[in-house]
Structure formats: C-alpha cells, structure tokens
C-alpha cells in the first residue's frame, strides 16, 4: 500500500506547493536530537526558495544551521516559544533584520487556530507512521513520546508532511495524529537521535543550596492549603525542581494524599510519583526523558494531550486552568514579581517562556524557585531585562535565603508565616543578596529590537534589544 508516501523530502516540498514568502512549521519533541528541521531546510535552500518564516515550537543548538539560511535570506522570519543560547546569542547580535516573535506554548496554538500566524506547510517528525499518515511518537527507534505540540500544526496548516524513519503497515494502532490531517508521508533513514530528548539535567540536585530551596518549596506547598486529595501539580526538569518534587512526594505518601494529575513536560521522576500512587494520571504534552517515553507507551494512566488541551487561552478549556501548583524557574525576577526567562543578565537570548506564562496564569499557586544569586549577580532586581511572565501571575519566590510572597496573595503569606517559614519582603530579599554580591551595575542595551515577546493572549508584552557591541 503506497498511500500518501512520496520518494523524498524534496518531492514533498514541491507537491505541497511551497513558494517564496510562505510559512513552514516544525515541532520540537526530539529537542536537541531533531534532524528533521535541518533536513527540510537543506532541501528548501537547494530548491531556491527564499523569504520563508519558520514557525517552530522550540529551537535548540542542533538547529544552528538556521543561521546559514538566515544569512542567505532563505529564512527571514522566526516564530518560536523557546530558543537555545547558541542560536539566541547570534540573534541578539543582530543576525536577523526582522525581530523574532516569541510566543508561549499555549499562545502558539491559539494564534495558529485564530489565523494570526497561518502555516502554509507543516513538517511533522514522526517516530512511527503508516502510509496514509497516521502517526505517533511512542514507537520506533526514534520514539519521543507525546507529539502534543505538533497537533495545531497538523490541524490548521494548509499542507501537512509527515516525515518518519519507521514506516509501518496500515493502520498504525494507537496513533497520535490521524491520517485525515496529513497530505504526504516521507520515509528517511533517521529523523533524530532520541538521546537528544533529554534537556539539561533531569537528575535531582545534590547541591546543598538547591536542596534548601527544594525543601522550602515543598513546605510552601504543604502549608499553602492546596495539598489535599485531588491535588494537581507541574514542575520542570531542573535539579532543584526535581528535588522539590521528591520532598513533595515524601509528604504526599506520609499524609496519604493522592493527587488528580501531574502535568506538562513529563520527566521520569513524575513517572515515579505516578507509580508510587501520588497521582491518578499524568497529562503529557512533551516527554523530557526516555523513562517518560517508555511510560507513555505502556501505562494507560499516562495520557498524551495536545498543546491546545494543555494551555491554549482561546479554546473552550485548557488543563492549566485546573492546575493547583506549578514550580517554575527564572533568570531574573523584579520587585514587582515580573519574571524573565528569555535572556541572561547581559540581555542575550537564551530561552523563552515555553509554558511558563501559561501555567503561571492558570495555576492557583505559581512558585518561582531560584538561587539568591548566580555568578555573583542577584536574582532579584528593580526591573527585569525582559518581562516573560507578568508579576500579577506569580505568587511566591523561593530562594535559599528566604521566601518572598506577592502581596496579591496575602492568605498565602499568612499561612507560611504561621508555619514558621522564613518569609521576607521581596525588597528585603534583594537587599540581602546585594550585601553578599554588591549592587550590580545596569547593563547597557543596544538600540535595535531583535525579538518581540507576545503574550499568551496574542498582544505585544515586551521587546528584547540587541546586545550593544553589535550596534
């Protein structure tokens, strides 16, 4: 059965009618192991197509060849939710004439569905697919687990190309994206390296500072009034966040509390919590490691969800709106609780909101866990370099030197103070850090706008300026 199978990526590009000035899209479930974006862009360049916008749910160091395509004007626009430091550094130095547009993991599918960011051709990296285009991320040598961020691309793009290295007989059972959305299927030798799925550390920290922060974070949850039967929770893959989840797990088991669901990008540690009975289910938009990939393949309690289901503000509902607690990170937080996760302290792009803004807006308790200072630069500042998540959506900052609670959540402040936790005003926390580090000088910024930060509702929230040595 040949179905929709074509001979090559080049043929699929031609059949899809890709022309100058169009928008193409990619998802990031293979993360830093993804080969598909680079393979497609090589063929696009060879075909002489120019002036494209690349809409990718996230971009990683493996996508550095994009810089060559930017230089040759094959790519003139980028829309993404996250950008790694290697790419971000060059964008911050003025590699592109047109500003990059950053969205959130919920804002991206919302804007695609509403027609604000239309996609002409979507390229979906699929670890398993059949000849008609039914595809899944759960099976095959390149298995990445959930394909949650690819759903809006498949549903709303004018043309959809599935690229797989594991073409199976029709019908593929337990598909993620159905054939009804797919126009063409291409089989290649490799779509990526699944070892590249692992993002940074997915190990619990052993650093004493990180452990103090993690213990404080778990106690904040314990005394928040939210930790009870049916509790729902999301955390990241960083060492301190995972340690906080471990301390939380111990509390939940000791108090015999079973939560309703764990959410988000799922790690092996969240799988451990599911298996220990801490949650009834995991709702997974993206697998952060191979243990999570194995779990979503074999455990029916571990469910795949789309980016819309996860966090879109314009769909009928999203899971983030039912979330009790989320633990998030920050490169900076200011005295109004605005958070920066897009740039480092010098203003260079090295990240993006991802689901940061979405979960903070939806959760009953949005917690930032971060050290008081990094490289002798205080985490708390008067004004963040870039507002990634507005302070109105953040409830508490947890550091090794104390806990600061946003004044909007006075009940939480009273609960934590009554429990004997080290609660400080955020200005006191800033001054405490500066007594150790000294007051940092204000970093100069360039004149050019190199990126725009779009809120999850689709409005301009902030801009990122070039680094000054390139002006």
TIZA-991096 format. One line per field, with one value per residue (C-alpha): residue in three letters; x, y, z negated. Coordinates in steps of 0.001 Angstrom, whole numbers, plus 500000, padded with zeros to 6 digits. Layout:
BEGIN
res ALA|...
px X|...
py Y|...
pz Z|...
END
This chain:
BEGIN
res UNK|UNK|UNK|UNK|UNK|UNK|UNK|UNK|UNK|UNK|UNK|UNK|UNK|UNK|UNK|UNK|UNK|UNK|UNK|UNK|UNK|UNK|UNK|UNK|UNK|UNK|UNK|UNK|UNK|UNK|UNK|UNK|UNK|UNK|UNK|UNK|UNK|UNK|UNK|UNK|UNK|UNK|UNK|UNK|UNK|UNK|UNK|UNK|UNK|UNK|UNK|UNK|UNK|UNK|UNK|UNK|UNK|UNK|UNK|UNK|UNK|UNK|UNK|UNK|UNK|UNK|UNK|UNK|UNK|UNK|UNK|UNK|UNK|UNK|UNK|UNK|UNK|UNK|UNK|UNK|UNK|UNK|UNK|UNK|UNK|UNK|UNK|UNK|UNK|UNK|UNK|UNK|UNK|UNK|UNK|UNK|UNK|UNK|UNK|UNK|UNK|UNK|UNK|UNK|UNK|UNK|UNK|UNK|UNK|UNK|UNK|UNK|UNK|UNK|UNK|UNK|UNK|UNK|UNK|UNK|UNK|UNK|UNK|UNK|UNK|UNK|UNK|UNK|UNK|UNK|UNK|UNK|UNK|UNK|UNK|UNK|UNK|UNK|UNK|UNK|UNK|UNK|UNK|UNK|UNK|UNK|UNK|UNK|UNK|UNK|UNK|UNK|UNK|UNK|UNK|UNK|UNK|UNK|UNK|UNK|UNK|UNK|UNK|UNK|UNK|UNK|UNK|UNK|UNK|UNK|UNK|UNK|UNK|UNK|UNK|UNK|UNK|UNK|UNK|UNK|UNK|UNK|UNK|UNK|UNK|UNK|UNK|UNK|UNK|UNK|UNK|UNK|UNK|UNK|UNK|UNK|UNK|UNK|UNK|UNK|UNK|UNK|UNK|UNK|UNK|UNK|UNK|UNK|UNK|UNK|UNK|UNK|UNK|UNK|UNK|UNK|UNK|UNK|UNK|UNK|UNK|UNK|UNK|UNK|UNK|UNK|UNK|UNK|UNK|UNK|UNK|UNK|UNK|UNK|UNK|UNK|UNK|UNK|UNK|UNK|UNK|UNK|UNK|UNK|UNK|UNK|UNK|UNK|UNK|UNK|UNK|UNK|UNK|UNK|UNK|UNK|UNK|UNK|UNK|UNK|UNK|UNK|UNK|UNK|UNK|UNK|UNK|UNK|UNK|UNK|UNK|UNK|UNK|UNK|UNK|UNK|UNK|UNK|UNK|UNK|UNK|UNK|UNK|UNK|UNK|UNK|UNK|UNK|UNK|UNK|UNK|UNK|UNK|UNK|UNK|UNK|UNK|UNK|UNK|UNK|UNK|UNK|UNK|UNK|UNK|UNK|UNK|UNK|UNK|UNK|UNK|UNK|UNK|UNK|UNK|UNK|UNK|UNK|UNK|UNK|UNK|UNK|UNK|UNK|UNK|UNK|UNK|UNK|UNK|UNK|UNK|UNK|UNK|UNK|UNK|UNK|UNK|UNK|UNK|UNK|UNK|UNK|UNK|UNK|UNK|UNK|UNK|UNK|UNK|UNK|UNK|UNK|UNK|UNK|UNK|UNK|UNK|UNK|UNK|UNK|UNK|UNK|UNK|UNK|UNK|UNK|UNK|UNK|UNK|UNK|UNK|UNK|UNK|UNK|UNK|UNK|UNK|UNK|UNK|UNK|UNK|UNK|UNK|UNK|UNK|UNK|UNK|UNK|UNK|UNK|UNK|UNK|UNK|UNK|UNK|UNK|UNK|UNK|UNK|UNK|UNK|UNK|UNK|UNK|UNK|UNK|UNK|UNK|UNK|UNK|UNK|UNK|UNK|UNK|UNK|UNK|UNK|UNK|UNK|UNK|UNK|UNK|UNK|UNK|UNK|UNK|UNK|UNK|UNK|UNK|UNK|UNK|UNK|UNK|UNK|UNK|UNK|UNK|UNK|UNK|UNK|UNK|UNK|UNK|UNK|UNK|UNK|UNK|UNK|UNK|UNK|UNK|UNK|UNK|UNK|UNK|UNK|UNK|UNK|UNK|UNK|UNK|UNK|UNK|UNK|UNK|UNK|UNK|UNK|UNK|UNK
px 500000|501693|499044|500451|504108|506410|510035|511805|511530|512238|509260|507017|508090|507300|503954|502978|503460|505974|506904|508808|507332|505420|505476|506623|506394|508134|507642|510382|509638|513037|514519|518307|518196|515995|517257|514074|514234|517769|516919|513937|515811|518657|516182|514361|517655|518600|515229|515999|513018|513551|511977|510403|509114|509965|507357|508923|507536|511141|514658|517813|521562|521195|519341|522359|522429|519429|521976|523309|519764|519174|522361|521324|517765|516160|514736|513708|511304|511229|508296|509035|508338|511939|515420|518633|521606|523782|521109|519941|523402|523559|520007|520911|523902|521620|521685|518143|516640|513131|512559|511960|508469|508330|505046|504084|503244|499592|499741|501287|498414|495916|497337|497586|493944|492765|494608|497035|500023|498868|501031|501400|503278|503804|506584|505928|508740|507011|508844|506165|503752|501754|501406|498268|499876|498519|501489|502741|505724|505509|507062|510188|513919|513402|510499|509999|506668|503986|503518|501410|502995|502512|498716|497911|500323|498597|495100|495493|498325|497285|499524|500954|504014|504797|508485|509287|512087|509668|507024|504653|501736|498357|496704|499092|497339|497342|498083|498519|497745|495251|495599|492730|495138|498051|498818|502175|504412|508198|510389|514006|516888|516817|514585|516759|518636|516301|519162|518889|515414|516995|517176|519863|519704|516918|518628|517757|520279|522820|523880|523202|521810|519478|518311|517495|515428|513712|512804|511419|509413|507872|506959|505308|503089|502472|501259|499519|496183|496235|497874|494856|493071|492821|495879|497346|500949|503525|507265|510238|513235|515861|517691|516149|512648|513011|514307|511236|509085|510931|510275|506661|506351|507528|504916|502120|502960|503284|499933|498333|497298|496591|496598|494465|497163|500714|501048|503349|506655|506909|510128|510994|510587|506964|506554|507929|505319|502562|503771|504015|500348|500871|498725|495933|497233|499871|498802|501746|502333|506052|508412|511609|513451|513374|511745|508770|508741|508544|505781|503519|503905|502971|500852|497288|497270|499954|497996|499088|497483|497697|499177|495636|494387|497436|497416|495547|493703|491307|489993|486989|489186|492789|494332|496459|493250|492686|496244|496832|500613|503380|507101|508952|512424|513778|516902|515628|512642|511953|510380|507001|507403|507803|509916|512493|513248|514102|517523|520531|521632|523546|520435|521389|518549|518955|515481|511835|508558|507507|504681|505955|503380|500563|500931|501555|498324|496314|497663|496275|499870|502698|506064|509481|512385|515785|519033|519550|522331|524140|527741|527550|524533|521404|518299|516049|516358|514461|513321|513810|515555|512522|509038|508418|505702|503943|504136|500367|500543|503368|502606|505874|509659|511602|515363|517902|517865|514153|510692|509021|505252|503456|501188|498274|498296|498094|496423|499456|501789|499821|499819|503573|504383|502186|504033|507349|508806|511432|509126|510733|509557|510989|512862|514499|515471|517016|518999|520128|521557|523208|525007|526765|527233|527335|524898|525265|525763|522997|523883|523760|521458|521526|519107|517684|514691|515794|512750|509164|507590|503950|501632|499581|496566|498349|499368|502846|504132|507766|510679|514258|517019|520279|523457|525340|528644|526866|525154
py 500000|503199|505588|509097|508054|510112|509408|512296|515457|517419|515834|516530|520192|520526|518736|520905|523988|525747|529145|532273|534212|531303|529968|526477|524846|522263|520752|520111|516750|515390|518529|518647|515341|516604|516099|516989|520787|520778|518146|520140|523450|521919|520860|524196|526016|523698|524392|528121|529051|532262|534646|531942|532279|529322|528696|526169|525330|525474|525755|524107|524162|521379|523918|526243|525633|528006|530818|529982|530073|533424|534810|533633|535001|531587|532367|535937|535351|533153|532461|530241|529617|528942|529449|527926|530085|529314|530492|533221|534733|535306|536668|539057|540216|541207|538159|538864|542036|541151|540613|537059|536593|534643|533077|530717|527041|527989|531185|529480|527019|529738|532129|529344|528379|532004|532610|535163|533017|530879|527925|527009|523722|521798|519215|516677|514452|511144|508213|505905|506395|504345|505011|507128|509377|508093|508787|508502|509457|506405|503737|503149|503711|507499|507338|510674|510031|512701|514728|517331|520415|519085|518901|522519|522341|519199|520569|524044|524021|524185|521203|518604|516431|513582|512589|509239|506693|503909|503257|500547|498668|500373|501074|502186|501481|503990|506939|510469|512435|510844|510497|512927|515829|514505|515140|513421|510892|510664|507863|508807|506966|508905|511662|512212|510914|510122|510651|514331|514434|514811|518536|519647|517938|515531|514434|515553|518112|517226|520829|521971|525314|523572|521184|524044|525717|522425|521789|525311|524850|521609|523274|526176|523656|521714|524786|526522|524843|523285|519972|517712|514878|515682|517973|518790|519711|520665|521117|521471|519245|521234|519679|521854|521480|517699|517729|519743|517077|514403|516182|516710|513013|512112|514432|513070|509455|510219|512024|509500|512198|511145|513905|514003|514660|515685|517946|519320|518170|514863|513511|510071|511453|512350|508785|507572|509686|508168|504660|505407|506437|510195|510907|509132|510233|512166|514557|514808|517398|516523|513857|515174|511861|508270|506927|509174|507885|504291|505191|506909|503894|501309|502913|503984|506360|508370|510312|512365|515803|518434|521899|523295|520952|521852|525620|527465|530532|530676|527109|526102|524985|524053|521896|524749|526340|523335|523346|523823|524346|524928|525242|527475|528934|532412|534161|537348|538427|542019|543596|543573|539783|540107|537183|536947|533576|534869|536452|536216|539151|540694|540709|537804|535482|532062|530634|531522|531233|527804|527011|529415|532176|529717|527725|530817|532346|529186|527762|528654|528859|529843|529424|530587|528596|530188|530893|534331|534972|533389|534245|536952|538579|538859|537099|539937|543228|546509|545830|542632|542875|541289|540568|536935|536345|539319|539666|539564|535819|534957|534147|533319|533309|530619|531011|529579|532902|533283|533222|536282|536290|538573|540967|539853|536551|537701|534497|532521|534921|534491|530693|530487|532934|530974|527785|529377|529558|532278|534818|538112|541095|540834|544128|542638|539571|541814|543759|540542|539255|542579|542592|539457|540321|544086|546170|545192|547900|548373|546592|548758|547668|548128|550171|547509|545352|541765|539993|540603|538788|538058|537375|534207|536338|537475|541029|542563|542155|543284|543610|542351|544674|543824|543464|546759|545597|544904|548275
pz 500000|501198|499851|499464|499477|501716|502551|500848|498770|501947|503699|500719|500674|504364|504117|501131|503334|501098|502544|501601|498682|497121|493538|492637|489219|487067|483607|481053|479426|480472|478883|479297|481173|484024|487588|489483|489440|490837|493467|494693|494738|496782|499458|499354|499940|502831|504459|504382|502190|500222|497697|495522|491967|489734|487027|484660|481241|479937|481360|479989|480591|483161|485316|485639|489440|489499|489235|492701|494083|492375|493902|497381|496908|497213|493754|492980|490083|486972|484665|481673|477979|476925|478365|477008|476099|479142|481576|479229|478979|482732|482878|480050|482088|484941|487224|488475|489914|488743|484980|483787|482375|479107|478017|475230|475573|475188|477210|480240|480895|480040|482620|485222|484673|484772|488059|486617|487618|490563|491633|495285|494867|491611|491357|488594|487351|486544|484936|486374|489275|491734|495491|495001|492392|489083|486818|483248|481136|478905|481141|483205|482848|482552|480083|478313|476573|476813|480016|478224|479781|483342|483117|484059|486995|488281|487717|489192|491771|495426|496212|493816|494449|492054|492027|490405|490111|489154|491792|490544|492065|492274|489944|487235|483949|481099|483401|482102|485263|487690|491439|492003|491411|493494|497189|497736|495987|496413|495071|494308|492690|489416|488062|484999|482024|479107|476654|477524|475983|472549|471795|469367|466011|465221|462027|458511|457309|454608|454214|450615|451815|454237|451540|449151|451881|452677|449029|448707|451921|450675|447374|449205|450988|447780|445896|448828|448174|451640|450768|450354|452147|455862|455833|459283|459972|462600|462254|464568|465217|463303|460386|457650|459099|459150|455591|454574|456244|454249|450941|452028|452862|449351|447820|450028|449200|445491|445419|447824|450295|453862|456433|459558|462170|462885|465911|468561|469871|468033|466505|465186|461699|462356|463638|460287|458491|460647|459928|456194|456169|455750|458830|460648|464028|465946|468708|471063|473771|474056|472692|471135|470921|472095|468922|469661|473261|472003|469551|472087|474357|471734|468974|469873|466891|468702|471323|474310|474665|477396|476959|477175|474444|472365|472411|475183|473819|476790|476729|474659|471793|471038|468328|466968|465714|463421|462055|458334|458139|460654|459882|462352|462816|463549|464749|463078|461015|460073|457014|458796|459325|463104|464327|467116|468713|472212|471650|469402|467280|470203|472362|474640|475653|474029|473532|473795|471977|473203|470793|468099|468672|469377|466179|464058|465361|464775|461517|458117|456830|459201|457491|458701|457308|457879|456018|454456|456966|459914|460779|458104|459761|457571|458854|457640|459488|459696|463260|465257|468628|470277|468925|469843|467241|465620|461859|461469|462216|459766|456136|454431|454861|453011|452508|450079|448227|447721|449251|450758|451254|453695|451822|454009|452114|448510|447370|448526|446723|443506|443837|444440|441655|439231|440231|439246|442744|443464|445153|446215|448205|451731|451225|448122|450130|452801|450199|448504|451776|452597|449237|450491|454167|454171|456214|459873|462473|465015|468239|471374|474176|477913|479973|482298|481432|482092|480634|479607|476678|477473|474531|474434|475409|478596|477651|477530|473971|474252|476658|476494|477655|479371|477369|477664|479168|482472|482885
END
